[in-house]
Each structure stands twice: as C-alpha cells, then as structure tokens.
Amino acid sequence: MTPLTLTMQAFGPFAGSETIDFTALGRSPLFLINGPTGAGKSSILDAICFALYGQTTGNERDAVQMRCDQADASLLTEVSLTFRLRDVMYRVRRVPLQERPKASGEGTTTQTAEAQLWRLTPEGEEDECLVARKVTDATAELQALIGLDANQFRQVMVLPQGKFRELLLAGSKEREVIFSQLFQTQVFQRIEERLRTQANQIERAVSDHRQHINGILAGGELESEAALAQELEALVPQVDQAREGFETAQRKRRLAEQQRDEALALQRQFEARDALAADKARHLEQHAEVDNSQARLAQSTHAQALRPQKVALDQAQQALATAHDEKRQANAALITRHSHAEQAQQALETARQQQAELPVMRERHRQLGEFIQKSQQLSELQEHFQTAQAVWQQANEALKRDEQQLDGIRQQGEAIGVHLERLQSEFQQLASAPAELTRHHHLLALRQELDELTQRHQALTTQQLQAKNALSHQQGETKRAERYATEQEMRWHQGQAALLALTLEQNAPCPVCGSLEHPAPAINRAELVTQAQVEEARAAQEQARQALQRAERHHHQLTQQIDSHAEQAQRLNQQLGEWVSQPLSALQNAYEDLRRQVQRRERVEAEIRQQTEARDALRREWGTLDKQLKAQRPEVEKAKEHALRLESQRDQLSQSLPEDARYPEAMRQTLAELEQHIAQLEKAWESAQQALSTSQTQLARAEEQLRGANERVERSEQSLQQAHAEWQSALQASPFADEAEYQAAQLNDAQRHELTHRVEAYQRRLAELEGALENYQTQLAEKTPPDLAALTAQAESAQAQENSQLESWRQLDGRLTTLQNIHQKLTAAHASQAELEAQYQLWGTLSDVANGRTGHRISLQRFVLGVLLDDVLIQASERLVRMSRGRYQLVRREDPSKGNKASGLELDVADTYTGKNRPVATLSGGESFMAALSLALGLSDVVQAYAGGIQLDTLFIDEGFGSLDQDALDQAIAMLSELQMSGRMIGIISHVSELKEQMPVRIEVSASRHGSSVEVKGALS
C-alpha cells in the first residue's frame, strides 16, 4: 500500500482542509515529517490509519475525539486518502460521528459515521463504488484488500509512538497471527486441523470397534472368546448325533405313512364302488322321462314336414290384408286431392283481381322516391352540423380536462420528488446492511460453535477429573496388588523352607547346606501358600497394571481433547473479537436488527425503483400532454368554424324545401310499406299459378294409385284360395287329426336340441356307470376293507417322534451356526481393528507432530513460520549489528516454553559482549528502538522477496530517533536510505534537528492559534 494524496478537514489540530500530495515527494521517497511538539506530526499517521481502519495509530483516542476544536462549525470532520495497491488506485473517505449545525433552523444534529470506498481509473477518476456508506463494510473491504487488520498494520507498516516495541516483544501466538497473514501460511494450519480431525476420527473408530467386539460376544451370551471356542468344540459332536437321530426317525415316519396311504387308497376304492352302485340306481329312475322325450321328438319330426304349406297360407292371408289397406288409403288420398284442386282455382281468381291495382301503386312509388331524394340533402347537412358541433364541444372539454390534468401531473411530480429524497437518504443509511448481515451471520455461526465447544469442554473437563480420580484409585490398586503378590511369593518361599525343615534328621546332611547339625530349623507360623496362589496374585497384579495403563491412556486422550478444544476456542475467540464478551442474545438481536434492515433496504430499494419509474412516467406524460395541448388549441378553433359553416348551409336548404318534404324518414317508411305491398301482390299471383299446377298433378297421381290398389286386391284373393287348398290336402295326408294337433306337436330348435341332448346324456352316463362298476368289482374281488384308524395312529406317532428329533437337532445346529457367525464376525472385527490401529499409529503420530504435542511443542505452521522468521532475523540482524556497532543480533529462542504455552517464535538478543542470549525485553529504550526498526526492515525485505499476497512497500516511523546517539542515528538513516532505494516509501516523524540536515525532502507541520497547516518542502518540481 502506497499513499498518494491525503486530505484532512477539521481533523486533529488541522482546523481547515489540508492536503498532502505524497507523489510530489518523488518516487519511493525517504522523507521527514517535521514540526514542533503538538503541531500534529503524529496526526498525519492517525489520519492515514483512520482513513483505512477507522482507528488512530495509538488507538488511544476515539475517532469522535479527533475533531479540531478550532474548526468552523460548518466544516465536517473527514479524512480522504488516495492510495495505490498492486498497481490499482483506490480512494477512501471517512466521516466520524459528530455534531453539526442543522440545515435549517437553530441548534445541532448528529452526523452519523460514514465511509465510502471507490476504485479509481488509471487517470485518477472514480470508476466503481465498492462501499457506499457503511463504516464496517469499508473496514472489512480494506482489511481484505491490504491483508492486515488495524493492529497488524500498526506493527508492520506504521511504528507509532510507544508502539514500536509491540512486534519485538510479541509472544509466539501474537507473532504467529501476524506472520501467517503476511506469508499466507494458513494452509499449514488447515493441514494441522485435518490431521487432528482424521486422528480423532480413527481413534473414535477404534473405540467403537472394541465396543462392537464386546457387543458381538454379548449378542451370543458369551463371556469371552475362549468360552466361544470351548462351546464350539463341544457342540460339533452333539449336532452330528442329533442329525443321525432325526434321520432314523424320519425313515420310520416315511414307512408308517406309506402303509397308511396304501390302506387309505384301498378304502377309497371300496367307497368308490359303493358310490357307483348308488349312482346307477338313481340314474335308472329317469328312464320314464327319457321315453317321453323320445316320443315328443318323433311328433316334432312329422310336424316339420307340414311347415312349408302352413307358411305359404299365412303369407297369402297377410298379402290380402295389405292390399285392402292400400286401396282404402288410395280412396282417401283421391278425395283430398279433389278438394285441394278446387281451392287452388279459387285462389288464382282472387290474385287475378288484385293484379289490376299494381299500375296505380307503381306510380305512387315513383313520386315518393323523388320527394325522398330532395329531402336527403337536408338530413345529411343536419347530421354533419350535429357531428361538427359535437366534435367542437368534445375538443373544447378535452382541452379543459388536459389543462387540469397537466396541473395535477405537476403536483404529483413534486410530491414524488420529495418522497424520493427521503427514500434515497434512508437507502444510503441502509447501504451496508447486506454485507454487515453476512458478517454477523458468520459471527453468529462462530459464536454458536464456540458455545457448543464450551459445553463439550466442560463435559470433557468433568470426564478428565473423573479419569484423574480413577487413575489415582487405580494407581493405589496397582501398588496394593504388587505388595500382595510380593508378600504371597515371600510366604511361599517361607512355606517351602518349613516343609524342607520337616524332612531334616539328626546327623543327616542338610539338602541345602550339607550340615549334619540343625540348630534352628524353619518353623511354619502361618498357613502355607501354594504355587497356584502365587500365580493368582501375579495375575491379579498384571490385571491391575493393565487397568492402570488403560486409565493413563484414557486420561491422556481426554487431556489431548481438552487441549484441542482450547486451541479451537482461542481461534474462535480471535475471530469473534468483541462479540466474545457479549451474550449470544445480543449477537442474535444484532443479527435480527440487520436482517430487518436488509428487508427494509430491499423494500426501500423497490419503492425507490417504483417511485422513480412513476416520476419518469409522469415526466413523459407531462411532455406528451403539453405537446398535445399545443396541438389541440388550433384544432378547437378549426372545429368551431366548421360547425358554424354547416349550420348556415342547413338553414338555407331547409328554407328552400316545402314543409311536408322535410321529414325523409316518414316518407321512406311509407315507400318501404308500398314496395312491400307490391311485392306481396306479385308473389301471390305467382304462388296461385304454381299451386293450381301442383294440385292438378297430384290429383292425376292419386287416381293412378287407386287403380293399382284394385288390381293388387284381386291378385291376393286368388293366391289365398290356392294356398288354402294346398294346406288342407297336406293336413289330411299327415298323422294329425286337425290343425290343433299340428300346433301342439310344434317344437322350436332350442326345445328340440334340449330334448335330444337330454336323451343322449342319459344313455352316455348309464354306459359309463356300468363300465366303472364292472371294473371295481374285478379289482376288489379278493380284498377286504383295511383297519385305517390303527395305521393312522401309527403314522402320527412316527411323525411326533420325528418332530421331536428335528427340534432337538435344529436347536443344536442353530446354536452352532450362531457361534460360527460370531467367530467370523470376530475375525473380521479383529482384522478391521488391527487396520484402524495401524492407521492411527500413522495419523496419530502425524497429528501429534503437526499440532505440536511432541518434543518442543512446535506446530507445523509455527515450524514453517519459524523458518521464515529465521530469514527475517538474518536481514534484521545485519542491520542491528551495524546500528549497535557489532554488539547485538536477533535470534530465535530454541528452548521450549514452560507448561502448555506455545513456543517456537520467541525472540532473544545475542549479546557479543557477554556471549549469552537474553530476552529482548532487557534492552534499553534506544536499543529496543534499533531492534524494532531492524525487525521491521527485515520483515519488509523478506515479505517483498517472497512476493506474497501482502505488499509492505510503505513504512512510517514515529519518534524513537531521539534515543540514538549520533553514530547509531547515522547508521539508521543509511539503512533507511538503502531500503528506500529498493522501491519503498519511508516516512520519519521526528523533531531531531540532525534529521532536517540529512533529509531535505520533508513535510513541515506548522502550528498556530487558528490551527495547524502542512507544507511539502524539497519536493520534486
């Protein structure tokens, strides 16, 4: 970040508006900010820091306190900074919270804090507004662009009064945060978290697998895997024996069922024979009915032979009746046609008489047409006049309405303009709400995560305390088990000596020492301890030792989890900032307020859009209406002149026509009625002629139809006589005595088919029964009915025995299958557990190393930052050696910190006078300034060399040079000159007179009772 121009108005000691053009100092200048004490030298750095972060360099004064007391009340306190970052120019403007005079009336009003951020074009013009008003949005955007927050900016780019030792004396944690931002090493922190998460997951999986193994054994009601093996070994022969018993019982059951099934088949044959005999007896009972059906079928055959003659007779009778009906209808039609012909002749005579009136009517028609044509012009003129008059009146009324509407549009536009100003002001106040809502949403998620982490931490702390108590208890139990095992072993040895003493005899050599005398043989004073009891005590001791190891591992795991939770909580605390100390409800309320502000902003934006569209529409409507009015006024005058001219023509024509010819509608109606009457008479004459011709034609047709009907009656009577004679002859030749017997013998096809089917079915069923009965008699000739009940009882007994053997085998085989499945599951579980333990050995080791839980407790990111810090210290020590005349060097402390404190980035100073390293806090004021300056310059060199995402191309130093002697001061200026030559802007704030002589390019700050002012001196033209 390189400042280009800085404008301060009513800020600090500057009462007016002061602008510093840093570009006038030259390219990458080394300049001095000089002036008397209290003139406002540090306020320039305060203005830069305030413009970027809304804070002063020392952060000891609020932005509200930076207003100049000498400033005019009408001037707002504000700071504007134009700067270059990665070849892109930006401009930021900030206004702090302050009181200002009201725009109208007396008194003051509160000016809310606001900030704007623009991206500029290469020519320095405003290109894009990145932040419109919201202060927090501007701070967040600038922090993202620069890559540093306010505290980090003060530690690496601005060394303010009293703050230049902070980076020098910062601990590993603070320096880790700064360096991780500068060198973008967060990827290593993510690697640490990923390894820790993976190791914890594998560790939980191992524990779950152990519980899974216990669950498998518990599911089989087994105490251990040894019990599983023992039961499996015993079950295999029992299952084989049970299977053999089942197979024997199964063979017996099959033999008994075979005997029962054979007897059942024989019994069914006897029953089937008896049923067939009964069916035959019942079937013979239908014999008489079948004979009757055969007789009816024979009679129906004789009647079928007479059917043609009977049909011919019926058809002849029907034809004669039809002929008589046609003759009656022809007679009636002939009478009707005679009457119609007479009526048509009378109508023709009447039409001929009316035809004589037509010449008179046509003459009247001609006269009416002439009158109508003469009066038509008068009617048209009257209509044109009325139309023109209506057009004139409508145009005049429309002109008045449009004038009123134009005035209404003007009033609506003024009201919308006032409303838009209020809405736009409110929208500007809510401009930063969406970004702030997003940030608070993220903060809320972090806070909820922190609360959940705190709860888990408390639960883990309770578990750790319980584990610690259990560990202490188990340590006591282990010690007691060790003492008891030792005592048992000693008692066993003592018991062995007593037993050996019982075998000693006088003058017989001792089996241990060979002596013949036994002055003090061992005496058994307590119960003898056996070898089994000693081994049991040692086993109990081993179990206690293993339990102690498990308790120690559990306690260690809980401690690691608590440490991990503490690190995560610290990271969340840093990210939450001031919201850590606030209750969750306050953050939720802030989030809800912002959400309502965003919703209100959306509504305001929509309303602004609607009002703007409405205003634009009104403007367009006003313009259109104004043009329309200008065109309407001459059109109204023209319509008025046209109406008056038509009125004069109408009056002249009306006076030239007679009175009875001035009503064309009435004459037109009379003319229409006359035309209708003439048309009716002509149509009546034509209709009468047509009706007479039609009636005469129909009369001739009716006479012809009557003659044909008489001829058909005669032919039908002759056919009926012939058919009747043929029927009587056939009936006499048949077996029927009269026509009644013939009718009784008639059967239709369905009846005849039913009787035939019934006779055939009876005969077919009788043959089937006789054949089946004869077959059964042959098969059962030498057999007797079996004892079915005894055979059934024998089969049921065999089935029960088989079921009992099967159930016994199933139980044993099911238990064997269950145990075999358990054995397979345990084998697979042990394999999975071994794989997980191998994975944990890898991932757990990597996690412990990466997260700094081994050795010197240096995490992976801190190790990488340590290497980078070594590079920084090489550059810094090169300068510190020169400024301290070869005495001091900055080195990184190798010894780990005590306790759980983070280590790896602490600094010491190597004193060549004593040959020892000591903390940097032991340096004097001047020595501390030299060390801090060297560290800042070295950090700038290394960051620029690594070409990371952050550019440290500007450095401001506020005081500290007064603590240096002349030699050290010369060395410091020389080093700053070298750094300036590498492309950096360096500004020094000091009142040391020697610096004015060595640095001709400077910014002079002058003080007066009316406020301070600035002036650039020694600048390039």
Secondary structure, 3 states (H helix, E strand, C coil): CEEEEEEEEEECCEEEEEEEEHHHHCCCCEEEEECCCCCCHHHHHHHHHHHHHCCCCCCCCCHHHHECCCCCCCCCCEEEEEEEECCEEEEEEEECCEEEECCCCCCEEEECCEEEEEEECCCCCEEEEEECCCHHHHHHHHHHHHCCCHHHHHHHCEECCCCCCHHHHCCHHHHHHHHHHHHCCHHHHHHHHHHHHHHHHHHHHHHHHHHHHHHHHHHCCCCCHHHHHHHHHHHHHHHHHHHHHHHHHHHHHHHHHHHHHHHHHHHHHHHHHHHHHHHHHHHHCCHHHHHHHHHHHHHHHHHHHCHHHHHHHHHHHHHHHHHHHHHHHHHHHHHHHHHHHHHHHHHHHHHHHHHHHHHHHHHHHHHHHHHHHHHHHHHHHHHHHHHHHHHHHHHHHHHHHHHHHHHHHHHHHHHHHHHHHHHHHHHHHCCCHHHHHHHHHHHHHHHHHHHHHHHHHHHHHHHHHHHHHHHHHHHHHHHHHHHHHHHHHHHHHHHHHHHHHHCCCCCCCCCCCCCCCCCCCCCCCCCCCCHHHHHHHHHHHHHHHHHHHHHHHHHHHHHHHHHHHHHHHHHHHHHHHHHHCCCHHHHHHHHHHHHHHHHHHHHHHHHHHHHHHHHHHHHHHHHHHHHHHHHHHHHHHHHHHHHHHHHHHHHHHHHCCCHHHCCHHHHHHHHHHHHHHHHHHHHHHHHHHHHHHHHHHHHHHHHHHHHHHHHHHHHHHHHHHHHHHHHHHHHHHCCCCCHHHHHHCCCCHHHHHHHHHHHHHHHHHHHHHHHHHHHHHHHCCCCCCCCHHHHHHHHHHHHHHHHHHHHHHHHHHHHHHHHHHHHHHHHHHHHHHHHHHHHHHHHHHHHHHHCCCCCCCCCHHHHHHHHHHHHHHHHHHHHHHHHCCCCEEEEECCCCCCCCCCCCCCEEEEECCCCEEEEHHHCCHHHHHHHHHHHHHHHHHHHHHHCCCCCCCEEEEECCHHHCCHHHHHHHHHHHHHHHHCCCEEEEECCCHHHHHHCCCEEEEECCCCCCEEEEECCCC
